């Protein structure tokens, strides 16, 4: 039941135009997960900054870029603290999607 509520709050936060309200909803989702000791799904965990723990909405509060170097990676830069982290895209996962 807690996991369903977390998913509802995060989905609402992603659709929300007001940044303060979206941040509040995301904070509530994180509080529910901690209180009930429920691990957040991977897709939702990626929406929090690794440094300042703020809620990241791709395109609004974060810049998302695809790397062009030898290793393919998605770079996410938090607009609030400026921290950049990478998610490496492996070749095996690329071929599974095709």
The first five atom37 places (N, CA, C, CB, O) and aatype in JSON, in Angstrom:
{
  "aatype": [20, 20, 20, 20, 20, 20, 20, 20, 20, 20, 20, 20, 20, 20, 20, 20, 20, 20, 20, 20, 20, 20, 20, 20, 20, 20, 20, 20, 20, 20, 20, 20, 20, 20, 20, 20, 20, 20, 20, 20, 20, 20, 20, 20, 20, 20, 20, 20, 20, 20, 20, 20, 20, 20, 20, 20, 20, 20, 20, 20, 20, 20, 20, 20, 20, 20, 20, 20, 20, 20, 20, 20, 20, 20, 20, 20, 20, 20, 20, 20, 20, 20, 20, 20, 20, 20, 20, 20, 20, 20, 20, 20, 20, 20, 20, 20, 20, 20],
  "atom_mask": [
    [1, 1, 1, 1, 1],
    [1, 1, 1, 1, 1],
    [1, 1, 1, 1, 1],
    [1, 1, 1, 1, 1],
    [1, 1, 1, 1, 1],
    [1, 1, 1, 1, 1],
    [1, 1, 1, 1, 1],
    [1, 1, 1, 1, 1],
    [1, 1, 1, 1, 1],
    [1, 1, 1, 1, 1],
    [1, 1, 1, 1, 1],
    [1, 1, 1, 1, 1],
    [1, 1, 1, 1, 1],
    [1, 1, 1, 1, 1],
    [1, 1, 1, 1, 1],
    [1, 1, 1, 1, 1],
    [1, 1, 1, 1, 1],
    [1, 1, 1, 1, 1],
    [1, 1, 1, 1, 1],
    [1, 1, 1, 1, 1],
    [1, 1, 1, 1, 1],
    [1, 1, 1, 1, 1],
    [1, 1, 1, 1, 1],
    [1, 1, 1, 1, 1],
    [1, 1, 1, 1, 1],
    [1, 1, 1, 1, 1],
    [1, 1, 1, 1, 1],
    [1, 1, 1, 1, 1],
    [1, 1, 1, 1, 1],
    [1, 1, 1, 1, 1],
    [1, 1, 1, 1, 1],
    [1, 1, 1, 1, 1],
    [1, 1, 1, 1, 1],
    [1, 1, 1, 1, 1],
    [1, 1, 1, 1, 1],
    [1, 1, 1, 1, 1],
    [1, 1, 1, 1, 1],
    [1, 1, 1, 1, 1],
    [1, 1, 1, 1, 1],
    [1, 1, 1, 1, 1],
    [1, 1, 1, 1, 1],
    [1, 1, 1, 1, 1],
    [1, 1, 1, 1, 1],
    [1, 1, 1, 1, 1],
    [1, 1, 1, 1, 1],
    [1, 1, 1, 1, 1],
    [1, 1, 1, 1, 1],
    [1, 1, 1, 1, 1],
    [1, 1, 1, 1, 1],
    [1, 1, 1, 1, 1],
    [1, 1, 1, 1, 1],
    [1, 1, 1, 1, 1],
    [1, 1, 1, 1, 1],
    [1, 1, 1, 1, 1],
    [1, 1, 1, 1, 1],
    [1, 1, 1, 1, 1],
    [1, 1, 1, 1, 1],
    [1, 1, 1, 1, 1],
    [1, 1, 1, 1, 1],
    [1, 1, 1, 1, 1],
    [1, 1, 1, 1, 1],
    [1, 1, 1, 1, 1],
    [1, 1, 1, 1, 1],
    [1, 1, 1, 1, 1],
    [1, 1, 1, 1, 1],
    [1, 1, 1, 1, 1],
    [1, 1, 1, 1, 1],
    [1, 1, 1, 1, 1],
    [1, 1, 1, 1, 1],
    [1, 1, 1, 1, 1],
    [1, 1, 1, 1, 1],
    [1, 1, 1, 1, 1],
    [1, 1, 1, 1, 1],
    [1, 1, 1, 1, 1],
    [1, 1, 1, 1, 1],
    [1, 1, 1, 1, 1],
    [1, 1, 1, 1, 1],
    [1, 1, 1, 1, 1],
    [1, 1, 1, 1, 1],
    [1, 1, 1, 1, 1],
    [1, 1, 1, 1, 1],
    [1, 1, 1, 1, 1],
    [1, 1, 1, 1, 1],
    [1, 1, 1, 1, 1],
    [1, 1, 1, 1, 1],
    [1, 1, 1, 1, 1],
    [1, 1, 1, 1, 1],
    [1, 1, 1, 1, 1],
    [1, 1, 1, 1, 1],
    [1, 1, 1, 1, 1],
    [1, 1, 1, 1, 1],
    [1, 1, 1, 1, 1],
    [1, 1, 1, 1, 1],
    [1, 1, 1, 1, 1],
    [1, 1, 1, 1, 1],
    [1, 1, 1, 1, 1],
    [1, 1, 1, 1, 1],
    [1, 1, 1, 1, 1]
  ],
  "atom_positions": [
    [[0.83, -1.18, 0.0], [0.0, 0.0, 0.0], [0.88, 1.26, 0.0], [-0.95, -0.01, 1.21], [0.56, 2.25, -0.66]],
    [[1.99, 1.22, 0.74], [2.9, 2.36, 0.78], [3.55, 2.58, -0.58], [3.98, 2.15, 1.86], [3.72, 3.72, -1.02]],
    [[3.91, 1.5, -1.25], [4.54, 1.61, -2.57], [3.58, 2.26, -3.58], [4.99, 0.22, -3.08], [4.0, 3.07, -4.41]],
    [[2.29, 1.9, -3.51], [1.3, 2.5, -4.41], [1.19, 4.0, -4.16], [-0.08, 1.82, -4.24], [1.1, 4.79, -5.1]],
    [[1.19, 4.39, -2.88], [1.08, 5.8, -2.53], [2.3, 6.57, -3.01], [0.91, 5.97, -1.03], [2.19, 7.71, -3.47]],
    [[3.47, 5.95, -2.89], [4.71, 6.58, -3.36], [4.62, 6.83, -4.87], [5.95, 5.7, -3.02], [4.97, 7.91, -5.35]],
    [[4.17, 5.83, -5.61], [4.06, 5.97, -7.07], [3.07, 7.05, -7.45], [3.65, 4.64, -7.7], [3.3, 7.78, -8.41]],
    [[1.96, 7.16, -6.72], [0.95, 8.19, -7.0], [1.54, 9.58, -6.74], [-0.31, 7.96, -6.13], [1.35, 10.5, -7.54]],
    [[2.24, 9.74, -5.61], [2.82, 11.05, -5.28], [3.89, 11.47, -6.28], [3.42, 11.01, -3.88], [3.93, 12.63, -6.67]],
    [[4.73, 10.55, -6.69], [5.8, 10.89, -7.65], [5.21, 11.2, -9.02], [6.82, 9.74, -7.75], [5.66, 12.12, -9.7]],
    [[4.2, 10.44, -9.44], [3.55, 10.72, -10.73], [2.91, 12.11, -10.71], [2.48, 9.65, -11.05], [2.99, 12.84, -11.7]],
    [[2.29, 12.46, -9.6], [1.71, 13.8, -9.46], [2.77, 14.89, -9.45], [0.88, 13.88, -8.2], [2.56, 15.97, -10.0]],
    [[3.9, 14.6, -8.83], [4.98, 15.58, -8.77], [5.58, 15.81, -10.15], [6.07, 15.11, -7.8], [5.97, 16.93, -10.47]],
    [[5.66, 14.77, -10.97], [6.21, 14.93, -12.32], [5.28, 15.75, -13.21], [6.45, 13.56, -12.96], [5.75, 16.47, -14.1]],
    [[3.98, 15.66, -12.99], [3.01, 16.4, -13.8], [2.81, 17.83, -13.32], [1.67, 15.68, -13.8], [2.35, 18.69, -14.07]],
    [[3.17, 18.09, -12.07], [2.93, 19.39, -11.44], [3.77, 20.5, -12.09], [3.24, 19.32, -9.94], [4.96, 20.31, -12.36]],
    [[3.14, 21.64, -12.34], [3.83, 22.8, -12.92], [4.53, 23.63, -11.85], [2.85, 23.67, -13.69], [5.58, 24.22, -12.11]],
    [[3.96, 23.68, -10.64], [4.55, 24.45, -9.55], [5.69, 23.65, -8.93], [3.47, 24.79, -8.48], [5.48, 22.54, -8.43]],
    [[6.9, 24.2, -8.95], [8.08, 23.49, -8.48], [8.03, 23.22, -6.97], [9.34, 24.28, -8.81], [8.48, 22.18, -6.51]],
    [[7.48, 24.15, -6.21], [7.41, 23.97, -4.76], [6.47, 22.83, -4.39], [6.95, 25.27, -4.08], [6.77, 22.02, -3.51]],
    [[5.34, 22.76, -5.06], [4.38, 21.69, -4.78], [4.92, 20.34, -5.23], [3.04, 21.99, -5.49], [4.71, 19.33, -4.55]],
    [[5.61, 20.31, -6.36], [6.2, 19.06, -6.84], [7.27, 18.58, -5.86], [6.82, 19.25, -8.25], [7.35, 17.38, -5.58]],
    [[8.06, 19.49, -5.34], [9.09, 19.14, -4.37], [8.47, 18.61, -3.09], [9.98, 20.34, -4.07], [8.98, 17.66, -2.5]],
    [[7.38, 19.21, -2.65], [6.68, 18.77, -1.44], [6.13, 17.35, -1.61], [5.53, 19.74, -1.08], [6.27, 16.52, -0.72]],
    [[5.53, 17.08, -2.76], [5.0, 15.73, -3.02], [6.11, 14.69, -3.03], [4.24, 15.7, -4.35], [5.95, 13.6, -2.49]],
    [[7.22, 15.02, -3.65], [8.35, 14.1, -3.71], [8.94, 13.87, -2.32], [9.44, 14.63, -4.66], [9.34, 12.75, -1.98]],
    [[8.98, 14.93, -1.51], [9.48, 14.79, -0.14], [8.56, 13.87, 0.67], [9.59, 16.18, 0.54], [9.04, 13.05, 1.45]],
    [[7.25, 14.02, 0.49], [6.3, 13.14, 1.18], [6.49, 11.68, 0.77], [4.86, 13.58, 0.9], [6.41, 10.78, 1.6]],
    [[6.73, 11.46, -0.52], [6.94, 10.1, -1.01], [8.17, 9.49, -0.36], [7.08, 10.09, -2.55], [8.15, 8.32, 0.02]],
    [[9.23, 10.27, -0.24], [10.45, 9.77, 0.37], [10.25, 9.49, 1.86], [11.6, 10.77, 0.17], [10.78, 8.51, 2.39]],
    [[9.48, 10.35, 2.52], [9.19, 10.15, 3.94], [8.37, 8.87, 4.17], [8.43, 11.36, 4.5], [8.62, 8.14, 5.12]],
    [[7.42, 8.61, 3.3], [6.6, 7.4, 3.4], [7.47, 6.17, 3.23], [5.46, 7.4, 2.36], [7.32, 5.19, 3.96]],
    [[8.38, 6.22, 2.27], [9.27, 5.08, 2.03], [10.15, 4.81, 3.24], [10.14, 5.33, 0.79], [10.37, 3.65, 3.61]],
    [[10.66, 5.86, 3.86], [11.52, 5.68, 5.02], [10.72, 5.2, 6.24], [12.25, 6.99, 5.35], [11.18, 4.35, 7.0]],
    [[9.54, 5.75, 6.42], [8.73, 5.39, 7.59], [8.31, 3.92, 7.54], [7.5, 6.28, 7.67], [8.33, 3.23, 8.56]],
    [[7.93, 3.46, 6.36], [7.44, 2.08, 6.21], [8.53, 1.11, 5.77], [6.3, 2.05, 5.23], [8.26, -0.07, 5.52]],
    [[9.74, 1.6, 5.66], [10.9, 0.79, 5.27], [10.65, 0.04, 3.97], [11.25, -0.19, 6.37], [10.86, -1.17, 3.87]],
    [[10.19, 0.79, 2.98], [9.92, 0.27, 1.64], [10.98, 0.83, 0.7], [8.47, 0.64, 1.15], [11.22, 2.03, 0.68]],
    [[11.59, -0.04, -0.06], [12.59, 0.42, -1.02], [11.88, 1.01, -2.23], [13.54, -0.75, -1.44], [10.98, 0.4, -2.81]],
    [[12.3, 2.2, -2.61], [11.71, 2.86, -3.78], [12.15, 2.13, -5.04], [12.11, 4.35, -3.84], [13.27, 1.64, -5.11]],
    [[11.27, 2.06, -6.03], [11.68, 1.46, -7.31], [12.83, 2.26, -7.94], [10.49, 1.39, -8.29], [12.98, 3.45, -7.68]],
    [[13.61, 1.6, -8.77], [14.8, 2.21, -9.37], [14.46, 3.46, -10.17], [15.51, 1.2, -10.28], [15.18, 4.45, -10.1]],
    [[13.38, 3.43, -10.93], [12.99, 4.56, -11.77], [12.71, 5.8, -10.91], [11.76, 4.21, -12.62], [12.99, 6.92, -11.32]],
    [[12.14, 5.59, -9.73], [11.83, 6.71, -8.85], [13.09, 7.2, -8.14], [10.77, 6.3, -7.81], [13.27, 8.41, -7.97]],
    [[13.96, 6.29, -7.73], [15.21, 6.69, -7.06], [16.07, 7.56, -7.96], [16.0, 5.46, -6.62], [16.79, 8.43, -7.47]],
    [[16.01, 7.35, -9.27], [16.8, 8.15, -10.21], [16.32, 9.59, -10.28], [16.76, 7.52, -11.58], [17.03, 10.44, -10.82]],
    [[15.15, 9.88, -9.76], [14.59, 11.22, -9.82], [15.01, 12.1, -8.64], [13.09, 11.15, -9.87], [14.51, 13.22, -8.5]],
    [[15.92, 11.62, -7.81], [16.43, 12.4, -6.69], [17.91, 12.67, -6.92], [16.21, 11.67, -5.34], [18.65, 11.78, -7.35]],
    [[18.34, 13.9, -6.64], [19.75, 14.26, -6.8], [20.59, 13.47, -5.8], [19.97, 15.79, -6.62], [20.19, 13.32, -4.64]],
    [[21.72, 12.98, -6.23], [22.58, 12.18, -5.37], [23.32, 13.04, -4.33], [23.58, 11.41, -6.21], [23.78, 12.52, -3.32]],
    [[23.43, 14.35, -4.58], [24.17, 15.22, -3.68], [23.25, 15.98, -2.73], [25.01, 16.2, -4.48], [23.39, 15.87, -1.51]],
    [[22.3, 16.75, -3.28], [21.46, 17.59, -2.43], [20.12, 16.93, -2.09], [21.2, 18.91, -3.12], [19.34, 17.49, -1.32]],
    [[19.85, 15.77, -2.63], [18.64, 14.97, -2.36], [17.36, 15.67, -2.81], [18.55, 14.66, -0.88], [16.27, 15.31, -2.35]],
    [[17.46, 16.64, -3.69], [16.28, 17.35, -4.19], [15.62, 16.52, -5.28], [16.67, 18.75, -4.72], [16.26, 15.67, -5.91]],
    [[14.34, 16.77, -5.5], [13.59, 16.07, -6.54], [13.96, 16.66, -7.9], [12.05, 16.17, -6.3], [13.98, 17.88, -8.07]],
    [[14.27, 15.78, -8.84], [14.69, 16.21, -10.17], [13.6, 15.9, -11.18], [16.02, 15.53, -10.57], [13.17, 14.76, -11.32]],
    [[13.16, 16.93, -11.89], [12.25, 16.75, -13.01], [13.07, 16.98, -14.26], [11.0, 17.74, -12.93], [13.47, 18.11, -14.53]],
    [[13.32, 15.93, -15.04], [14.16, 16.09, -16.24], [13.6, 17.18, -17.16], [14.27, 14.76, -17.0], [12.42, 17.17, -17.52]],
    [[14.46, 18.1, -17.53], [14.07, 19.19, -18.41], [13.7, 20.45, -17.67], [12.92, 18.76, -19.26], [13.82, 21.54, -18.23]],
    [[13.26, 20.34, -16.42], [12.9, 21.53, -15.64], [13.93, 21.83, -14.56], [11.53, 21.34, -15.02], [14.45, 22.94, -14.49]],
    [[14.22, 20.85, -13.71], [15.17, 21.08, -12.63], [16.46, 20.3, -12.84], [14.55, 20.7, -11.3], [17.29, 20.21, -11.94]],
    [[16.62, 19.75, -14.02], [17.86, 19.03, -14.34], [18.08, 19.04, -15.85], [17.82, 17.58, -13.81], [17.14, 19.11, -16.64]],
    [[19.35, 18.97, -16.22], [19.72, 18.89, -17.63], [20.14, 17.44, -17.88], [20.87, 19.91, -18.01], [20.95, 16.89, -17.14]],
    [[19.59, 16.83, -18.93], [19.9, 15.45, -19.25], [20.57, 15.42, -20.62], [18.61, 14.55, -19.23], [20.01, 15.91, -21.6]],
    [[21.76, 14.85, -20.68], [22.52, 14.78, -21.92], [22.96, 13.35, -22.17], [23.74, 15.72, -21.88], [23.16, 12.58, -21.23]],
    [[23.12, 13.0, -23.43], [23.65, 11.69, -23.81], [25.11, 11.89, -24.19], [22.84, 11.06, -24.99], [25.43, 12.71, -25.04]],
    [[26.0, 11.13, -23.54], [27.43, 11.26, -23.77], [27.85, 10.72, -25.11], [28.2, 10.57, -22.67], [27.25, 9.76, -25.62]],
    [[28.89, 11.31, -25.71], [29.37, 10.89, -27.01], [30.75, 10.25, -26.94], [29.39, 12.07, -27.96], [31.38, 10.01, -27.98]],
    [[31.24, 9.99, -25.76], [32.57, 9.41, -25.63], [32.54, 7.92, -25.95], [33.13, 9.65, -24.21], [31.53, 7.4, -26.43]],
    [[33.64, 7.23, -25.68], [33.73, 5.79, -25.96], [32.69, 4.98, -25.19], [35.11, 5.28, -25.61], [32.13, 4.02, -25.73]],
    [[32.44, 5.36, -23.95], [31.4, 4.68, -23.18], [30.13, 5.51, -23.26], [31.84, 4.46, -21.71], [30.13, 6.69, -22.91]],
    [[29.07, 4.92, -23.7], [27.8, 5.63, -23.81], [27.19, 5.79, -22.43], [26.83, 4.88, -24.75], [27.06, 4.82, -21.68]],
    [[26.83, 7.01, -22.1], [26.27, 7.29, -20.79], [25.29, 8.46, -20.88], [27.39, 7.59, -19.77], [25.4, 9.31, -21.76]],
    [[24.34, 8.46, -19.96], [23.42, 9.58, -19.82], [23.93, 10.41, -18.65], [21.93, 9.09, -19.59], [24.13, 9.9, -17.56]],
    [[24.13, 11.71, -18.9], [24.61, 12.61, -17.85], [23.46, 13.47, -17.36], [25.77, 13.5, -18.36], [22.76, 14.1, -18.16]],
    [[23.26, 13.49, -16.05], [22.2, 14.29, -15.44], [22.86, 15.34, -14.56], [21.21, 13.4, -14.61], [23.64, 15.01, -13.67]],
    [[22.54, 16.62, -14.81], [23.09, 17.72, -14.03], [21.96, 18.39, -13.27], [23.83, 18.74, -14.95], [21.0, 18.87, -13.87]],
    [[22.07, 18.42, -11.96], [21.07, 19.04, -11.1], [21.16, 20.56, -11.27], [21.27, 18.63, -9.61], [22.25, 21.12, -11.22]],
    [[20.02, 21.21, -11.47], [20.01, 22.66, -11.65], [20.15, 23.39, -10.32], [18.72, 23.09, -12.35], [20.49, 24.58, -10.29]],
    [[19.89, 22.71, -9.21], [19.95, 23.35, -7.9], [21.37, 23.39, -7.33], [19.04, 22.63, -6.93], [21.83, 24.44, -6.86]],
    [[22.08, 22.25, -7.38], [23.42, 22.21, -6.79], [24.53, 22.09, -7.83], [23.51, 21.06, -5.81], [25.7, 22.29, -7.51]],
    [[24.18, 21.76, -9.07], [25.18, 21.66, -10.13], [25.89, 20.33, -10.2], [26.17, 22.73, -9.97], [26.8, 20.16, -11.01]],
    [[25.5, 19.37, -9.36], [26.15, 18.06, -9.34], [25.79, 17.28, -10.61], [25.75, 17.26, -8.08], [24.63, 17.25, -11.02]],
    [[26.81, 16.66, -11.22], [26.6, 15.86, -12.43], [26.91, 14.41, -12.12], [27.47, 16.37, -13.6], [27.96, 14.1, -11.55]],
    [[26.01, 13.52, -12.49], [26.28, 12.1, -12.35], [25.89, 11.39, -13.63], [25.53, 11.51, -11.13], [25.06, 11.87, -14.4]],
    [[26.5, 10.22, -13.84], [26.32, 9.5, -15.1], [25.66, 8.15, -14.86], [27.67, 9.31, -15.81], [25.87, 7.51, -13.83]],
    [[24.87, 7.74, -15.83], [24.28, 6.41, -15.86], [24.8, 5.76, -17.14], [22.69, 6.45, -15.8], [24.4, 6.15, -18.24]],
    [[25.69, 4.78, -16.99], [26.31, 4.13, -18.14], [25.3, 3.21, -18.81], [27.57, 3.33, -17.72], [24.6, 2.45, -18.15]],
    [[25.23, 3.31, -20.13], [24.34, 2.46, -20.92], [25.17, 1.32, -21.46], [23.65, 3.27, -22.08], [26.09, 1.52, -22.26]],
    [[24.85, 0.11, -21.03], [25.61, -1.05, -21.5], [25.08, -1.53, -22.85], [25.55, -2.2, -20.46], [23.93, -1.29, -23.19]],
    [[25.94, -2.19, -23.61], [25.54, -2.69, -24.92], [24.52, -3.8, -24.79], [26.75, -3.18, -25.69], [23.62, -3.92, -25.63]],
    [[24.64, -4.62, -23.76], [23.72, -5.75, -23.61], [22.28, -5.28, -23.41], [24.15, -6.63, -22.43], [21.36, -5.89, -23.95]],
    [[22.06, -4.18, -22.63], [20.72, -3.69, -22.44], [20.18, -3.04, -23.71], [20.69, -2.7, -21.3], [18.97, -3.05, -23.95]],
    [[21.08, -2.48, -24.53], [20.66, -1.87, -25.79], [20.12, -2.93, -26.74], [21.83, -1.1, -26.44], [19.12, -2.71, -27.41]],
    [[20.77, -4.07, -26.81], [20.33, -5.11, -27.71], [19.08, -5.82, -27.22], [21.42, -6.11, -27.91], [18.35, -6.39, -28.03]],
    [[18.8, -5.79, -25.93], [17.59, -6.4, -25.41], [16.36, -5.62, -25.86], [17.64, -6.48, -23.89], [15.3, -6.2, -26.11]],
    [[16.5, -4.28, -25.95], [15.37, -3.43, -26.31], [15.03, -3.57, -27.79], [15.67, -1.97, -25.98], [13.89, -3.32, -28.18]],
    [[15.98, -3.94, -28.62], [15.74, -4.05, -30.06], [15.07, -5.33, -30.37], [17.01, -3.94, -30.85], [14.78, -5.61, -31.53]]
  ]
}
